[in-house]
């Protein structure tokens, strides 16, 4: 029996919803971790970390400006999305969305059980205007109104192309662009409640301009350009309504011969999913490639301040497109892993790269990368999300938890 990816994802979420998992909070500094338990329902005050032993009298004083790490555990769940908003950080997990108050250190869980979301599987969290937008697996899009402290959910009957929502962005004219697994939604003036104005762009109605209906990212760039990360390559819609796209044959992603010795995921997705088997055939990935490798599959994307595009691929490394040519970076150039799950432009304008084997930044020289892993204090080596908080801390999301890094610029 063939199980497509949407069916498989829904099955996993249903099973996960039936499991009662406790949220845990822990603190670790200088790579030594102490853990305190918290109940599954978030209390008014989080559990205090275990008391740490006092330093010996002769121990030299610790540097208060040195980087320090705090770990937050969320059980067997991915942390796929995060956003920092004023004095809070929103954390999107496969068990719901959590708002953490940086001042009071109180946190609150929003999920299906308390009527906030339709699905607990959160892939995307962002701030759009004054609202928090949550994109979910199978539950559409949920919007939190900060003024009224209420949620409103949007799904296919409301205009969404699909119940799987991966990204949202707003263009300078105030229009919303929403990435889903069945194409891209365009919402004029960002009026989510006017279904009559919604439009959907697909492979079919763009005559292949959008190369694949599975859209994982949308970014508004310069000069009216809107960029789309899909499972079949990169696409651009310009201000004149013209579509252009690029695939592996154009330079996206590294060739298999370059990365075959560094493949981490040995199972072939095409063996478990009819969808991936079809994609593999359509994209010319032969039977000799039976591992987790698809250079056309853009998992993460960000548009740089100069209008160029960074694209993180599934096994093909990190690619940069300046509008004319492609440059790709892999483990051969010092990247920790070739599966690039997350891309984030820091407040300083520099690029953060989250991979299956750690977090990376380009060195000041522009040659090679500085890499951070669990050994340096991350919660885990797989990095799915990131946020820079107003208190100056960096939050890094992985499978099972989050690392909060204070004084991270001193790393």
C-alpha positions in Angstrom: 0.0 0.0 0.0 1.3 3.4 -0.9 1.0 6.1 1.7 1.4 9.7 0.5 3.2 12.3 2.6 0.1 14.1 3.7 -1.6 11.0 4.9 1.5 9.9 6.7 1.9 13.3 8.4 -1.8 13.2 9.6 -1.4 9.7 11.0 1.7 10.7 12.9 -0.1 13.8 14.3 -3.1 11.7 15.4 -0.9 9.2 17.2 1.1 12.0 18.7 -2.1 13.7 20.0 -3.0 10.6 21.9 0.2 10.5 23.8 0.4 12.6 27.0 3.9 14.1 27.2 5.2 16.2 30.0 6.9 19.5 29.3 10.2 19.8 31.1 12.4 22.8 31.8 16.0 22.6 32.5 19.0 24.9 32.9 22.5 24.3 31.7 25.5 26.5 32.0 29.1 25.8 31.0 27.7 22.7 29.3 26.5 21.2 32.6 22.8 20.6 32.7 20.4 20.4 35.6 16.7 19.5 34.9 13.5 20.3 36.8 10.2 18.7 36.0 7.0 20.6 35.0 3.5 19.1 34.5 2.0 18.7 31.1 -0.4 21.7 31.7 1.7 24.8 31.9 1.6 26.3 35.4 1.5 30.0 36.2 5.2 29.8 37.2 7.6 27.3 35.5 9.4 24.9 37.8 12.7 26.3 39.1 15.9 24.7 37.9 17.6 22.4 40.3 19.9 24.2 42.7 23.5 24.3 41.4 26.4 23.6 43.7 28.4 26.6 44.9 31.8 27.3 43.4 34.8 26.4 45.6 36.2 29.4 47.5 39.4 29.3 45.5 37.6 29.1 42.1 38.2 32.1 39.9 35.2 34.4 39.3 33.0 33.6 36.3 32.7 36.1 33.5 29.1 37.5 33.5 29.6 38.5 29.8 30.5 34.9 28.8 28.0 33.0 26.7 25.6 30.9 28.8 23.1 28.3 27.8 19.6 27.3 29.2 17.9 24.3 27.8 14.1 23.9 27.5 12.8 20.4 26.8 9.6 19.7 25.0 9.7 15.9 24.8 9.8 13.9 21.6 8.8 16.9 19.5 10.3 19.1 16.8 10.6 22.8 17.3 10.0 23.9 13.7 9.2 27.6 14.2 10.1 30.5 16.5 9.6 34.2 16.6 10.6 36.9 19.2 8.0 39.6 19.8 8.8 42.4 22.3 9.3 40.7 25.7 8.3 37.2 24.6 9.4 34.3 22.4 6.8 32.1 20.6 7.9 28.5 20.1 6.2 26.3 17.6 6.4 22.5 18.3 4.7 19.4 17.0 2.7 19.5 20.3 1.4 23.1 20.0 2.6 26.7 20.3 4.2 28.1 23.5 4.5 31.7 24.5 7.4 32.3 26.8 7.5 35.6 28.7 11.1 36.9 29.0 10.5 39.0 32.0 8.2 36.9 34.2 9.5 33.6 32.8 5.9 32.4 32.7 4.9 30.3 29.7 1.6 29.2 28.2 0.8 26.4 25.8 -1.8 26.9 23.0 -3.0 23.7 21.5 -6.0 21.7 20.4 -7.0 20.8 23.9 -7.6 24.4 24.9 -9.3 25.3 21.6 -6.6 27.5 20.3 -5.4 25.4 17.3 -7.0 22.9 15.0 -3.8 20.9 14.8 -1.0 20.6 17.3 1.6 20.1 14.6 3.2 23.6 14.1 5.6 24.2 11.3 5.6 28.0 11.1 5.4 30.9 13.6 5.8 34.5 12.6 4.6 38.1 13.4 2.4 39.6 10.7 1.3 43.2 11.5 0.2 42.9 15.2 -0.7 39.3 15.0 1.0 35.9 15.6 0.5 33.6 12.7 0.8 29.8 13.1 1.0 27.5 10.2 0.2 23.9 11.0 0.2 20.3 9.6 -3.3 19.5 8.7 -5.0 22.3 10.7 -4.6 25.2 8.4 -3.5 28.6 9.7 -4.2 30.0 13.2 -4.0 33.7 13.9 -3.6 35.1 17.5 -4.9 38.6 18.0 -2.6 40.2 20.6 -5.1 42.9 21.4 -8.1 40.6 22.1 -6.0 37.6 23.1 -8.1 35.4 20.9 -7.5 32.9 18.1 -9.1 32.6 14.8 -8.5 29.6 12.5 -8.5 29.5 8.7 -8.8 26.4 6.6 -9.8 25.3 3.1 -13.4 26.5 3.5 -12.1 30.0 4.3 -9.9 30.2 1.2 -6.7 28.3 2.0 -5.4 26.1 -0.9 -4.5 23.4 1.6 -4.7 22.5 5.3 -0.9 22.3 5.5 0.6 25.8 5.8 4.3 26.4 5.8 5.0 30.2 5.5 3.4 33.6 5.1 4.8 37.0 4.1 3.4 40.5 3.5 4.4 42.6 0.5 4.7 46.4 0.6 1.2 46.8 -0.7 -0.2 44.9 2.3 -1.1 41.8 0.4 -0.4 38.4 2.1 1.3 35.5 0.4 0.8 32.0 2.0 2.8 28.9 1.2 0.9 25.6 1.3 1.1 22.0 0.0 -1.3 22.8 -2.8 0.1 26.0 -4.1 0.3 29.6 -3.0 -2.5 31.8 -1.7 -2.6 35.5 -2.5 -4.8 37.6 -0.1 -5.4 41.2 -1.3 -4.9 43.8 1.4 -4.3 41.0 3.9 -8.0 40.7 4.4 -8.2 37.1 5.6 -12.0 37.3 6.2 -12.9 38.2 2.6 -12.9 34.8 1.0 -14.0 36.3 -2.4 -10.6 38.1 -2.8 -8.4 35.1 -2.2 -6.5 33.6 -5.2 -4.5 30.4 -5.5 -1.4 29.9 -7.8 -0.6 26.4 -8.8 1.6 24.6 -11.4 -1.4 24.3 -13.6 -2.7 27.9 -13.6 0.8 29.3 -13.9 1.6 27.0 -16.8 4.5 25.6 -14.9 5.8 29.0 -13.7 5.4 27.6 -10.2 7.4 24.4 -10.6 5.8 22.4 -7.8 2.6 22.8 -5.8 4.4 21.8 -2.5 5.6 25.2 -1.4 7.7 25.5 1.7 8.6 29.1 1.8 7.6 32.5 0.5 9.7 35.7 0.7 9.0 39.2 -0.6 12.2 40.6 -2.2 13.2 43.8 -3.9 11.5 45.5 -6.8 8.2 43.8 -6.3 9.6 40.3 -6.7 8.1 37.4 -4.7 10.1 34.3 -4.3 8.9 30.7 -3.6 10.7 27.7 -2.3 9.2 24.5 -3.6 9.9 20.8 -3.7 10.7 21.3 -7.4 13.0 24.3 -7.3 13.0 28.1 -6.8 10.4 30.3 -8.4 10.0 34.1 -8.8 6.9 36.2 -9.6 7.9 39.7 -10.7 6.0 42.9 -10.5 4.8 42.5 -14.1 3.3 39.1 -13.3 6.0 37.0 -15.1 7.0 33.7 -13.6 10.6 32.3 -13.7 12.0 29.2 -12.1 15.3 27.4 -11.5 16.1 23.8 -10.8 19.2 21.6 -10.2 20.1 21.7 -13.8 20.4 25.5 -13.6 22.8 25.3 -10.6 20.5 24.7 -7.5 22.1 22.3 -5.1 25.2 20.3 -5.3 25.6 17.3 -7.6 25.2 13.8 -6.1 28.8 12.9 -6.8 30.0 15.7 -4.6 27.9 14.9 -1.5 27.3 11.1 -1.8 29.9 10.2 0.8 28.4 12.7 3.3 24.7 11.6 3.1 23.2 11.3 6.6 19.7 10.0 5.8 20.1 6.6 4.2 16.4 5.7 3.7 14.9 6.6 0.4 11.7 8.7 0.8 10.4 7.3 -2.5 10.2 3.8 -1.0 7.6 5.0 1.6 5.7 7.6 -0.3 4.0 7.6 -3.7 4.4 11.4 -3.8 8.1 11.3 -3.3 8.4 8.4 -5.8 6.6 10.6 -8.4 8.8 13.6 -7.6 11.9 11.5 -7.9 10.9 10.3 -11.3 9.9 13.7 -12.6 13.1 15.3 -11.4 15.3 12.7 -13.0 16.7 11.2 -9.8 17.6 7.7 -10.9 17.3 4.4 -9.1 20.9 4.6 -8.2 20.0 7.4 -5.7 18.2 5.6 -2.9 19.0 8.0 0.0 17.7 11.3 1.4 18.9 13.5 -1.5 16.9 15.9 -3.7 18.7 19.1 -4.7 15.5 20.6 -6.1 13.7 20.3 -2.8 14.2 23.7 -1.0 13.5 23.2 2.7 14.5 26.8 3.7 14.9 30.1 2.0 15.7 33.7 2.8 16.1 36.8 0.6 19.2 38.9 1.5 19.2 42.6 1.8 20.8 42.9 -1.6 17.9 41.0 -3.2 19.9 37.7 -3.7 18.4 34.4 -2.5 19.7 31.8 -0.2 18.2 28.3 -0.6 18.7 25.4 1.8 18.2 22.0 0.1 17.4 18.5 1.1 20.9 16.9 1.0 22.3 19.2 -1.7 23.7 21.9 0.7 23.3 25.6 0.7 22.8 27.5 -2.6 23.1 31.2 -3.2 21.5 32.9 -6.3 22.6 36.4 -7.1 20.2 36.8 -10.0 22.6 35.5 -12.6 24.6 32.6 -11.2 24.4 30.0 -8.4 27.1 29.2 -5.8 26.6 26.1 -3.6 28.3 25.3 -0.3 28.4 21.8 1.2 30.4 19.9 3.8 33.3 20.0 1.4 33.4 23.8 2.0 33.0 23.4 5.8 29.2 23.4 6.2 28.4 21.0 9.1 25.6 19.2 7.2 24.1 19.1 3.7 20.5 19.1 4.8 19.8 22.8 5.4 16.6 23.0 7.6 16.8 26.7 8.6 18.0 30.0 7.3 17.8 33.2 9.2 19.2 36.7 8.7 20.4 38.0 12.0 19.8 41.6 13.2 23.3 42.3 12.2 22.5 41.2 8.6 24.6 38.0 8.8 23.2 34.6 7.8 22.6 31.8 10.3 22.4 28.3 8.8 20.7 25.5 10.6 21.6 22.0 9.4 21.2 18.4 10.4 24.6 18.5 12.0 24.8 21.9 13.7 24.4 25.7 13.4 26.8 27.6 11.1 27.8 31.2 10.1 30.2 32.3 7.5 33.6 33.3 8.9 34.4 37.0 8.8 36.8 36.3 6.0 34.0 34.9 3.9 35.8 31.6 3.6 34.6 28.6 5.5 32.2 28.5 8.5 32.1 28.8 12.2 30.1 25.8 13.5 28.1 25.3 16.8 26.9 21.9 17.9 25.7 20.2 21.0 29.3 20.2 22.2 29.2 24.0 22.3 25.8 24.1 24.1 23.0 23.6 21.6 20.2 21.3 22.7 20.8 19.0 19.7 22.7 19.1 16.5 19.7 19.3 14.2 18.6 22.9 14.0 15.1 23.7 12.7 14.4 27.2 13.9 15.9 30.4 15.5 14.9 33.7 17.0 16.8 36.7 18.4 15.0 38.0 21.5 14.8 41.6 22.7 16.8 40.7 25.8 19.8 39.9 23.6 19.5 36.2 23.8 19.5 33.7 20.9 17.0 30.9 20.8 17.7 27.8 18.7 15.1 25.1 18.1 15.9 21.4 17.6 14.2 18.0 18.0 13.3 17.7 21.7 13.9 21.2 22.8 15.4 24.7 22.6 18.7 26.3 23.6 18.6 29.8 24.9 22.0 31.4 24.5 22.8 34.6 26.4 25.7 36.8 25.2 25.8 34.7 22.0 27.8 37.4 20.2 30.8 36.3 22.4 30.6 32.7 21.0 
